[in-house]
Amino acid sequence: MEQYVERVVDLLDPSLNRLYNCTVEEARERVRSGRPEAVRTIEGSFALVAQDGKIVRLARSLDRPMRYFLAKRHEGPALFVADRMDTIRDALAREGLADQFHPSYTRMVPAHYVVEIQLVGCPDPEPTYTRFFTPQRNRFSTDLDDLGRRYIGALADELAKWLRQVPDREPLGVAFSGGVDSGAVFLTTYHVLRQLGQSPARLKAFTLTFGDGPDLEQARVFLDRLGLGLFLEPIEADFAALDPGETLRVVEDYKPLDLEAASMTLALCRGIRARYPDWRYLLDGDGGDENLKDYPIEENPELTIRSVVNNLLLYHEGWGVGRLKHSLTYSGGLSRSYTRTYAPQRYCGFEGFSPFTRPAVVEVAEGIPFDALTQGDVSRLYALKGEIVARGIKALTGLDMPVFEKRRFQHGAVSRDKLRQKLPAQEAVYRRQFLALYP
């Protein structure tokens, strides 16, 4: 009988793992065990592959995109793992396997699951998924002050863990619009730096502007009201330089809203990089909307307020693994769309961090009794985030955080009408462009 020889090609950059309570090898051993309770104990940002004979297990945090591709060889299957499709494609080409590649054949590891793959030859069995993060829903009271203290307290704890790993002389930038999420990240970082005995002078609030978007004025008003206006630094960008085709190549996805947001992140990162060639660390508020369910329900015909408040991690994971609409190629929710932040930052040489993606923060958010607080009223749901976050910031810092009406990142940097001149709203247009990248 012919003996198949399995092979794993790990193309992930191990230096991107940021772990607080174990080494990378110890974390990999926890993934290798396949025990979800062991993987749950890993604190920090990670994307890990672990092999145990013919069994391969993969796991990632919410902020680390991770893909795999199973290639066929005469001597046995080879599993290629990377954070990008084009990295996998190029590795296959180097080994003479380029003809096997198609983007739809790549698979995204969903956040919060251990994915197990058996390399046993042809035909290959389906991967299995074991959840390692299952926050308890509705476990807190309806006291908004208590919810705010818990939520922003968890945010501060995660920022402190991250800051302790950053060299204390490195400058820190916050992608800042003056909205609830970026405002909370900026003010909490400012507070935690002082608590740690570090200088807040390291901090800058970078605000993207194309000249006619409302975010710059909002950011200025936000900081001026708190006497912190000296931290604001506008980043002026050239609207004519926006290239949706380039953004699509960087993000490797075709969802219009994510491409719009990624285009803004790319413009912001380029502007910072041009001004500060050695800048490394950027913070942002990505995940804050998902945590407190602050998306316009009326824009998605599949959603009702009941589906939003009654489904665990809906905005983080989509409808979930094993559901009819679960895409193996892309996963769902923020698990899929985090590339809108991760990919542009990496492309421009930054290391990004959003404390809203950490399980400890997400866990508090899922414990909020949204149904009891909103009673089916959509307007109450939309108002809830500002209420909870502002109360939490007040309790932590003593500052009265301004709260403005929600606005997407892309709609704050440039007017909606002008944005449409460069970025059409039709997903089909981007799908065609994306597939054309892989003839």
TORROGU-846146 format. One line per field, with one value per residue (C-alpha): residue number from 0; residue in one letter; x, y, z. Coordinates in nm, 3 decimals, padded with zeros to 5 digits. Each point is the difference from the previous one (the first is absolute). Example, Ala and Ser with C-alpha at 12.3 -4.5 7.8 and 13.67 -1.06 7.14 Angstrom:
BEGIN
num: (0:1)
residuo: (A:S)
u: (01.230:00.137)
v: (-00.450:00.344)
w: (00.780:-00.066)
This chain:
BEGIN
num: (0:1:2:3:4:5:6:7:8:9:10:11:12:13:14:15:16:17:18:19:20:21:22:23:24:25:26:27:28:29:30:31:32:33:34:35:36:37:38:39:40:41:42:43:44:45:46:47:48:49:50:51:52:53:54:55:56:57:58:59:60:61:62:63:64:65:66:67:68:69:70:71:72:73:74:75:76:77:78:79:80:81:82:83:84:85:86:87:88:89:90:91:92:93:94:95:96:97:98:99:100:101:102:103:104:105:106:107:108:109:110:111:112:113:114:115:116:117:118:119:120:121:122:123:124:125:126:127:128:129:130:131:132:133:134:135:136:137:138:139:140:141:142:143:144:145:146:147:148:149:150:151:152:153:154:155:156:157:158:159:160:161:162:163:164:165:166:167:168:169:170:171:172:173:174:175:176:177:178:179:180:181:182:183:184:185:186:187:188:189:190:191:192:193:194:195:196:197:198:199:200:201:202:203:204:205:206:207:208:209:210:211:212:213:214:215:216:217:218:219:220:221:222:223:224:225:226:227:228:229:230:231:232:233:234:235:236:237:238:239:240:241:242:243:244:245:246:247:248:249:250:251:252:253:254:255:256:257:258:259:260:261:262:263:264:265:266:267:268:269:270:271:272:273:274:275:276:277:278:279:280:281:282:283:284:285:286:287:288:289:290:291:292:293:294:295:296:297:298:299:300:301:302:303:304:305:306:307:308:309:310:311:312:313:314:315:316:317:318:319:320:321:322:323:324:325:326:327:328:329:330:331:332:333:334:335:336:337:338:339:340:341:342:343:344:345:346:347:348:349:350:351:352:353:354:355:356:357:358:359:360:361:362:363:364:365:366:367:368:369:370:371:372:373:374:375:376:377:378:379:380:381:382:383:384:385:386:387:388:389:390:391:392:393:394:395:396:397:398:399:400:401:402:403:404:405:406:407:408:409:410:411:412:413:414:415:416:417:418:419:420:421:422:423:424:425:426:427:428:429:430:431:432:433:434:435:436:437:438)
residuo: (M:E:Q:Y:V:E:R:V:V:D:L:L:D:P:S:L:N:R:L:Y:N:C:T:V:E:E:A:R:E:R:V:R:S:G:R:P:E:A:V:R:T:I:E:G:S:F:A:L:V:A:Q:D:G:K:I:V:R:L:A:R:S:L:D:R:P:M:R:Y:F:L:A:K:R:H:E:G:P:A:L:F:V:A:D:R:M:D:T:I:R:D:A:L:A:R:E:G:L:A:D:Q:F:H:P:S:Y:T:R:M:V:P:A:H:Y:V:V:E:I:Q:L:V:G:C:P:D:P:E:P:T:Y:T:R:F:F:T:P:Q:R:N:R:F:S:T:D:L:D:D:L:G:R:R:Y:I:G:A:L:A:D:E:L:A:K:W:L:R:Q:V:P:D:R:E:P:L:G:V:A:F:S:G:G:V:D:S:G:A:V:F:L:T:T:Y:H:V:L:R:Q:L:G:Q:S:P:A:R:L:K:A:F:T:L:T:F:G:D:G:P:D:L:E:Q:A:R:V:F:L:D:R:L:G:L:G:L:F:L:E:P:I:E:A:D:F:A:A:L:D:P:G:E:T:L:R:V:V:E:D:Y:K:P:L:D:L:E:A:A:S:M:T:L:A:L:C:R:G:I:R:A:R:Y:P:D:W:R:Y:L:L:D:G:D:G:G:D:E:N:L:K:D:Y:P:I:E:E:N:P:E:L:T:I:R:S:V:V:N:N:L:L:L:Y:H:E:G:W:G:V:G:R:L:K:H:S:L:T:Y:S:G:G:L:S:R:S:Y:T:R:T:Y:A:P:Q:R:Y:C:G:F:E:G:F:S:P:F:T:R:P:A:V:V:E:V:A:E:G:I:P:F:D:A:L:T:Q:G:D:V:S:R:L:Y:A:L:K:G:E:I:V:A:R:G:I:K:A:L:T:G:L:D:M:P:V:F:E:K:R:R:F:Q:H:G:A:V:S:R:D:K:L:R:Q:K:L:P:A:Q:E:A:V:Y:R:R:Q:F:L:A:L:Y:P)
u: (00.000:00.124:00.084:-00.122:00.235:-00.182:00.160:-00.086:00.136:-00.042:00.038:-00.120:00.238:00.058:00.127:-00.357:-00.124:-00.039:-00.054:-00.030:-00.001:00.200:00.263:-00.092:00.108:-00.213:-00.297:00.060:00.001:-00.340:-00.132:00.161:-00.189:-00.332:-00.151:-00.210:00.045:00.378:-00.017:-00.235:00.275:00.226:00.002:00.091:00.011:00.084:-00.025:00.135:00.047:00.076:00.056:-00.049:00.085:-00.264:-00.217:00.048:-00.172:-00.030:-00.126:00.003:-00.111:-00.261:00.258:00.222:-00.126:00.110:-00.048:00.091:00.011:00.028:00.218:00.024:00.339:00.089:00.172:-00.290:-00.199:00.166:-00.174:00.106:-00.090:00.038:-00.176:-00.051:-00.123:00.283:00.260:-00.150:-00.019:00.366:00.113:-00.189:00.160:00.347:-00.073:-00.152:-00.354:-00.139:-00.259:-00.182:-00.059:-00.324:-00.101:-00.327:00.200:00.169:-00.168:-00.016:00.041:-00.295:00.092:-00.079:00.023:00.261:-00.005:00.117:00.111:00.106:00.265:-00.093:00.010:-00.278:-00.285:00.064:-00.247:-00.176:00.168:-00.159:-00.062:00.013:-00.094:00.245:-00.165:-00.364:-00.090:-00.309:-00.279:-00.215:00.189:00.007:-00.265:-00.159:00.194:00.170:00.261:00.100:00.012:00.215:00.246:00.030:00.040:00.251:00.174:00.061:00.115:00.251:00.132:00.065:00.168:00.225:00.105:00.080:00.184:00.225:00.132:00.063:00.339:-00.072:00.164:-00.192:-00.263:-00.362:-00.259:-00.377:-00.212:-00.236:-00.332:-00.144:-00.260:-00.089:00.245:00.309:-00.078:-00.015:00.328:00.176:-00.124:00.060:00.350:00.071:-00.120:00.186:00.328:-00.018:-00.093:00.306:00.221:00.065:-00.018:-00.322:00.209:00.071:-00.360:-00.147:-00.357:00.028:-00.311:-00.040:-00.141:-00.047:-00.103:-00.378:-00.079:-00.153:00.235:00.276:-00.231:-00.157:00.343:00.104:-00.315:00.035:00.354:-00.041:-00.292:00.231:00.300:00.190:00.007:00.380:-00.013:-00.190:00.193:-00.195:00.118:-00.091:-00.044:-00.044:-00.341:00.125:00.256:-00.268:00.022:-00.275:00.180:00.306:-00.212:-00.163:00.344:00.115:-00.313:-00.074:-00.375:-00.286:-00.254:-00.071:-00.018:00.319:00.179:-00.112:00.130:00.323:00.055:-00.017:00.236:00.244:-00.011:00.049:00.291:00.169:-00.034:00.150:00.278:00.093:00.026:00.159:00.213:00.081:-00.341:-00.106:-00.299:-00.360:-00.308:-00.357:-00.358:-00.084:-00.239:-00.177:-00.306:-00.014:00.027:-00.289:-00.203:00.010:-00.068:-00.304:-00.231:-00.218:00.286:-00.001:-00.325:00.112:00.002:-00.253:00.072:-00.090:00.254:00.264:-00.054:-00.075:00.282:00.334:00.284:-00.209:00.205:00.327:-00.059:-00.293:-00.263:00.264:00.190:-00.216:-00.281:-00.139:00.154:00.340:00.268:00.303:00.202:-00.069:-00.151:-00.245:-00.045:00.304:00.183:-00.008:00.010:00.288:00.221:-00.137:00.225:00.269:00.100:00.047:00.193:00.233:00.034:00.128:00.227:-00.203:-00.084:-00.362:-00.203:-00.366:-00.081:-00.364:00.096:00.130:-00.216:-00.014:-00.161:-00.227:-00.105:-00.123:-00.186:-00.178:-00.101:-00.199:-00.377:-00.075:-00.351:-00.103:00.159:-00.155:-00.339:00.001:00.059:00.268:00.063:00.077:00.251:00.177:00.017:00.131:00.364:00.056:-00.173:00.202:00.336:-00.035:-00.098:00.295:00.245:-00.135:00.042:00.354:00.145:-00.236:-00.035:-00.333:00.047:-00.189:-00.235:-00.092:-00.234:00.144:00.173:00.202:00.374:-00.031:-00.287:00.193:00.312:-00.177:-00.357:-00.219:-00.066:00.368:00.083:-00.232:00.206:00.282:-00.166:-00.325:-00.242:-00.057:00.165:-00.017:00.243:00.261:-00.061:00.090:00.311:00.105:-00.035:00.191:00.304:00.024:-00.046)
v: (00.000:00.350:00.210:00.357:00.263:00.301:00.345:00.332:00.326:00.271:00.338:00.207:00.253:-00.122:00.344:00.135:-00.209:00.221:-00.227:00.113:-00.320:-00.259:-00.048:-00.067:-00.364:-00.040:00.152:-00.230:-00.297:00.106:00.010:-00.338:-00.151:00.080:00.081:00.318:00.089:00.000:00.223:00.239:00.071:00.154:00.376:00.241:00.001:-00.324:-00.213:-00.349:-00.329:-00.320:-00.346:-00.331:-00.268:00.010:00.237:00.376:00.250:00.373:00.281:00.380:00.304:00.233:00.252:-00.244:-00.118:-00.354:-00.212:-00.346:-00.194:-00.376:-00.090:-00.340:-00.164:-00.350:-00.069:00.131:00.313:00.329:00.262:00.359:00.255:00.380:00.326:00.080:-00.169:00.136:-00.138:-00.346:00.045:00.104:-00.291:-00.245:00.153:-00.047:-00.371:-00.048:-00.024:00.330:-00.170:-00.124:00.347:00.191:00.255:-00.185:-00.311:00.179:-00.030:00.257:-00.123:00.149:00.191:-00.171:-00.355:-00.272:-00.136:-00.360:-00.141:-00.359:-00.041:-00.349:00.015:00.008:00.064:00.235:00.007:00.321:00.201:-00.003:00.313:00.021:00.329:00.121:00.333:-00.002:00.311:-00.013:00.223:00.230:-00.066:00.359:00.231:00.288:00.259:00.213:00.136:-00.353:-00.108:00.299:-00.070:-00.363:00.070:00.283:-00.171:-00.303:00.234:00.164:-00.337:-00.113:00.329:-00.032:-00.353:00.117:00.315:-00.198:-00.183:00.316:00.170:00.302:00.248:-00.107:00.253:-00.110:00.108:-00.038:-00.003:00.265:00.131:00.133:-00.276:-00.217:-00.284:00.196:00.250:-00.275:-00.151:00.337:00.107:-00.340:-00.020:00.351:-00.106:-00.333:00.160:00.231:-00.286:-00.192:00.302:00.051:00.325:00.067:00.228:-00.318:00.010:00.154:00.001:-00.037:00.116:-00.067:00.275:00.049:00.359:-00.030:-00.275:00.078:-00.211:00.259:00.259:-00.266:-00.117:00.356:00.072:-00.330:00.069:00.373:-00.060:-00.211:00.232:-00.256:00.178:-00.004:-00.375:00.043:-00.042:00.018:-00.223:00.163:-00.247:00.038:-00.125:-00.048:-00.251:-00.239:-00.321:-00.254:-00.260:00.028:-00.021:-00.315:-00.155:00.095:-00.124:-00.300:00.042:00.161:00.123:00.369:00.137:-00.178:00.123:00.355:-00.023:-00.164:00.277:00.253:-00.203:-00.029:00.376:00.072:-00.243:00.138:00.353:-00.089:-00.200:00.288:00.234:-00.244:-00.262:-00.192:-00.002:-00.350:-00.021:00.094:-00.048:00.011:-00.071:-00.280:-00.245:00.258:00.005:-00.379:-00.021:00.236:-00.094:00.347:-00.057:00.131:-00.300:00.153:-00.026:-00.380:-00.172:-00.322:00.163:00.099:00.140:-00.340:-00.182:00.255:-00.014:-00.373:-00.159:-00.058:00.196:00.071:00.300:-00.171:-00.331:00.049:-00.273:-00.241:-00.311:-00.281:00.231:00.005:00.338:-00.068:00.050:-00.225:00.236:00.305:-00.087:00.269:00.326:00.176:-00.331:00.053:00.376:00.074:-00.005:00.353:00.114:-00.266:-00.011:00.378:00.039:-00.289:00.123:00.334:-00.152:00.067:-00.222:00.062:-00.069:00.033:-00.092:-00.048:-00.331:-00.158:-00.281:00.164:00.311:-00.197:-00.214:00.303:00.126:-00.334:00.006:00.320:-00.073:00.176:-00.140:00.119:00.341:00.063:-00.176:-00.037:00.373:00.054:00.363:-00.114:-00.250:00.272:00.231:-00.271:-00.001:00.368:-00.030:-00.299:00.122:00.358:-00.121:-00.239:00.268:00.232:-00.270:-00.087:00.341:00.261:00.149:00.085:-00.158:00.174:-00.233:00.076:-00.176:-00.315:00.035:-00.254:00.068:00.047:00.246:00.215:00.045:00.093:00.087:-00.293:00.143:00.053:-00.347:-00.155:00.157:-00.239:-00.291:-00.140:-00.170:-00.310:-00.315:-00.165:00.259:-00.090:-00.372:00.020:00.205:-00.243:-00.311:00.176:00.006:-00.379:-00.088)
w: (00.000:-00.086:00.309:-00.021:00.141:00.140:00.007:00.167:-00.141:00.264:-00.172:00.297:00.153:00.358:00.107:-00.035:00.293:00.307:00.299:00.362:00.203:-00.192:-00.267:-00.362:00.041:00.312:-00.185:-00.295:00.235:00.132:-00.356:-00.073:00.294:-00.167:00.338:-00.031:00.367:-00.051:-00.308:00.184:00.253:-00.267:00.058:-00.277:-00.378:-00.178:-00.313:00.065:-00.184:00.189:-00.148:00.173:-00.254:-00.271:00.201:-00.035:00.228:-00.063:00.221:-00.013:00.193:-00.147:-00.120:-00.195:-00.342:-00.079:-00.313:-00.119:-00.326:-00.045:-00.298:-00.167:-00.056:-00.118:00.332:00.208:00.095:00.091:00.214:-00.064:00.271:-00.023:00.080:-00.369:-00.317:-00.213:00.244:-00.047:-00.379:-00.021:00.219:-00.220:-00.309:00.145:00.039:-00.344:00.136:-00.130:-00.221:00.309:00.138:-00.005:00.267:00.067:00.091:00.289:00.338:00.279:00.356:00.193:00.315:00.331:-00.137:-00.012:-00.355:-00.035:-00.334:-00.067:-00.269:-00.106:-00.379:-00.255:00.045:00.293:00.290:00.098:00.274:00.343:00.210:00.379:00.163:00.265:00.088:00.110:00.200:00.217:-00.125:00.214:00.323:00.128:00.141:-00.192:00.207:-00.267:00.242:00.097:-00.365:-00.089:00.282:-00.103:-00.372:00.021:00.291:-00.224:-00.277:00.235:00.117:-00.358:-00.088:00.305:-00.102:-00.351:00.109:00.233:-00.307:-00.203:00.052:00.220:-00.236:-00.310:-00.118:-00.006:-00.255:00.022:-00.316:00.132:-00.126:00.324:-00.009:00.297:-00.070:-00.101:00.274:00.262:-00.123:00.004:00.345:00.156:-00.147:00.131:00.345:00.006:-00.109:00.297:00.233:-00.121:00.064:-00.371:-00.190:-00.194:-00.222:-00.198:-00.119:-00.315:-00.130:-00.377:-00.188:-00.372:-00.219:-00.372:00.058:00.016:00.251:00.341:00.215:00.034:00.155:00.220:00.116:00.075:00.202:00.190:00.115:00.056:00.238:00.214:-00.023:-00.208:-00.334:-00.016:-00.075:-00.327:-00.324:-00.328:-00.284:-00.329:-00.285:-00.374:-00.110:-00.357:00.131:00.128:-00.201:00.076:-00.211:00.220:00.315:-00.133:-00.060:00.350:00.180:-00.227:00.042:-00.189:00.259:-00.081:00.356:00.099:-00.311:00.076:00.357:-00.117:-00.256:00.282:00.218:-00.289:-00.062:00.371:00.035:-00.310:00.128:00.337:-00.163:-00.231:00.299:00.244:-00.179:00.319:00.170:00.097:00.237:-00.082:00.214:-00.125:00.103:-00.240:00.163:00.216:-00.225:-00.002:00.379:00.070:-00.307:-00.150:-00.369:-00.193:-00.001:-00.270:-00.252:00.017:-00.102:00.175:00.344:00.262:00.343:00.145:-00.216:00.099:00.376:00.028:-00.203:00.170:-00.163:-00.310:-00.113:00.091:-00.177:-00.235:00.017:00.128:-00.099:-00.135:-00.107:-00.353:-00.082:00.155:-00.264:00.040:-00.216:00.214:00.340:00.120:00.187:00.141:-00.020:-00.376:-00.028:00.235:-00.309:-00.066:00.287:00.022:-00.367:-00.064:00.325:-00.087:-00.358:00.130:00.263:00.316:00.292:00.089:00.311:00.092:00.361:-00.104:-00.164:00.320:00.144:00.345:-00.154:-00.233:00.296:00.191:-00.307:-00.050:00.366:-00.049:00.007:-00.329:-00.032:00.345:-00.056:-00.341:00.020:-00.377:-00.059:-00.269:00.101:00.355:-00.134:-00.201:00.303:00.230:-00.109:00.068:00.339:00.117:-00.129:00.125:00.347:00.003:-00.108:00.270:00.265:-00.111:-00.086:00.143:-00.350:-00.160:-00.341:-00.282:-00.188:-00.359:-00.239:-00.153:-00.333:-00.195:-00.041:-00.376:00.035:00.244:-00.210:-00.324:-00.098:-00.109:-00.345:-00.065:00.130:-00.259:-00.278:00.088:00.179:-00.144:00.237:-00.215:00.133:-00.344:-00.140:00.260:-00.035:-00.369:00.073:00.271:-00.217:-00.279:00.231:-00.033:-00.368)
